[in-house]
Amino acid sequence: MALPQQQILLCQSFRVNGDPKGICHKQTDGFAQYIEEEILDRGLDMQIITTGCLKQCESGPIMVIQPENWWFKNIGSEEAIDAVLDGVEDNSPPDEYLIK
């Protein structure tokens, strides 16, 4: 199997003791499946990775695109995810969600 060109890191707020806490876990239920379906529909060469806390709780939910190192905030809706994936396709991240 070939390595993906890009990875999506999706914060799931897991902490050292294993308990999900924070806004990312609470507001991203089902998002990994939605993102996976969008990746397939768009023909993107990406892999989703759910992560522990990315320590950006005040801006959550958080999603990161690698290797570009684009960090996105407030990814709490399908519309936000679509905007980010549109930006990936256009190689132009949407400013309204980008953490600068």
FENZI-V105566 format. One record per residue. N is the residue number from 0. SS is DSSP state (H for helix, E for strand, - for the rest). PSI is psi in whole degrees, 0 to 359 (999 if undefined). Layout:
N_SS_PSI / N_SS_PSI
//
This chain:
0_-_132 / 1_-_153 / 2_-_143 / 3_-_151 / 4_-_323 / 5_E_160 / 6_E_145 / 7_E_122 / 8_E_120 / 9_E_112 / 10_E_132 / 11_E_12 / 12_E_14 / 13_E_135 / 14_-_176 / 15_-_319 / 16_-_1 / 17_-_354 / 18_-_131 / 19_E_132 / 20_-_170 / 21_H_175 / 22_H_326 / 23_H_312 / 24_H_319 / 25_H_331 / 26_H_5 / 27_-_20 / 28_-_122 / 29_-_355 / 30_H_324 / 31_H_318 / 32_H_317 / 33_H_314 / 34_H_316 / 35_H_316 / 36_H_320 / 37_H_319 / 38_H_313 / 39_H_315 / 40_H_324 / 41_H_351 / 42_-_30 / 43_-_146 / 44_-_75 / 45_E_159 / 46_E_140 / 47_E_136 / 48_E_121 / 49_E_141 / 50_E_171 / 51_E_187 / 52_-_130 / 53_-_7 / 54_-_40 / 55_-_38 / 56_H_324 / 57_H_346 / 58_H_6 / 59_-_165 / 60_-_150 / 61_-_140 / 62_E_138 / 63_E_137 / 64_E_125 / 65_E_147 / 66_-_4 / 67_-_337 / 68_-_39 / 69_E_121 / 70_E_128 / 71_E_142 / 72_-_164 / 73_-_40 / 74_-_66 / 75_-_16 / 76_-_161 / 77_H_326 / 78_H_319 / 79_H_316 / 80_H_316 / 81_H_318 / 82_H_318 / 83_H_314 / 84_H_326 / 85_H_317 / 86_H_324 / 87_H_314 / 88_H_324 / 89_H_357 / 90_-_40 / 91_-_96 / 92_-_140 / 93_-_122 / 94_-_326 / 95_-_343 / 96_-_349 / 97_E_132 / 98_-_124 / 99_-_999
//
